[in-house]
Amino acid sequence: MSDSFLDFNTKVIVPFAMTLMIGGLIFLCQPWFELLHAYSVTITLVGLILFTIFARFGPSDKKGGH
């Protein structure tokens, strides 16, 4: 894979997935907006799936080691 994708993955996609998971948990606990509460589990699951897929592609090893 190209280094630019791995850098984009590490700097953007993985933190976005973590933010979705945290946001989903916050939406689940808040009592004010029914729409956010209704979709909180979906938002958490989307974040979890994104994190599971894209966290496997770590940053490239510049030293050429294992």
N, C-alpha and C positions, 0 to 999 in steps of 0.2 A: 504494500500500500504506500501511497505517496506520503511524504513527510508533511505536506500542507494539510492533508485530511486528518492525519494523526494529531497535528497541532490544533486544528479546528475542533476536533473531537474532544481533546483534553481541556481546551480553554472555553468551549461553548456548550457542547451537547451534554457532557457529563454534569457540569454544574446546573444546567437547565433541568435535567432529569431530577437532580437532588432537590432543586427548588420546587418542582412539581410535587414531589413526594411530601415535602414539608408543608407546602401550601394545602395539599389535600387533607392532611391531618388537622391543620388549623381550620379549614373549612368544615370539617366534620364536627369540631368542638364548638363552633360559634353558633349562637341561636338566632341571629338577626335576619339573615338572608336565606330563605328557603331554597332558592335555586342553587346557591353554593353548597348548601348542606346536602341537597339531593344528588349532586354530581361529585361529591367529595371522594367517594370510593373509586369512581371512574378515574378521576384526576390522579389519585394516588397510584392506581394500577398502571396507568399510562406512564407515569414517572418511573415506576418500578421496572416495567418492561424496557423502557428506553435505557435505564441505568444498567440493567442486566445485559442488554445487547452491546451497548457502546463502551462499557467499562472494561470489556475484554480486550479492546484495542488500546493498549497503553502507549505512552510516548515511545518513540524509537530510541534505541540505545546507540548513542553516538560513538561509544568506545569500541564497538564491534565484538563485544563479549557475548556470553550466552544469553 
